[in-house]
Amino acid sequence: MVQVLLKVGADVEAKEMAGKTPLDLARNDEVKTALREHGAKHSLVYAAEEGMVELVADLINEGAEVNEKAQNGETSLHVASMSGHAAVVQHHLSLPEPPRLGLDRGFQSRRAPIWE
């Protein structure tokens, strides 16, 4: 099924509400391979949530936007902080242009540890 979707042009970089890509959500190795063959990458949110500081650094170096907000209002900094990944938080804060701290004030869940 994945091969069929990829053949008809499925967007391998589409993001769901929490900012994750199809590759982030894939559990089957064959699906992961097929997605990668079509240019899929992990999202910064996924790498931050999993505590993958090297992948976070690579994605940022490749141009990932550290201030990008998922539809739920969270950034990779929020996800790393809420997941307890201090090394990822430290990496974000050590960037030449550190990310903005906080969520939009209109965000309803108020789960983030840092507010603008």
Secondary structure, DSSP 8 states (H G I E B T S, - for coil): -HHHHHHTT--TT---TTS--HHHH--SHHHHHHHHHTT----HHHHHHHT-HHHHHHHHHTT--TT---TTS--HHHHHHHTT-HHHHHHHHTSSS----S--TT-SS---S---
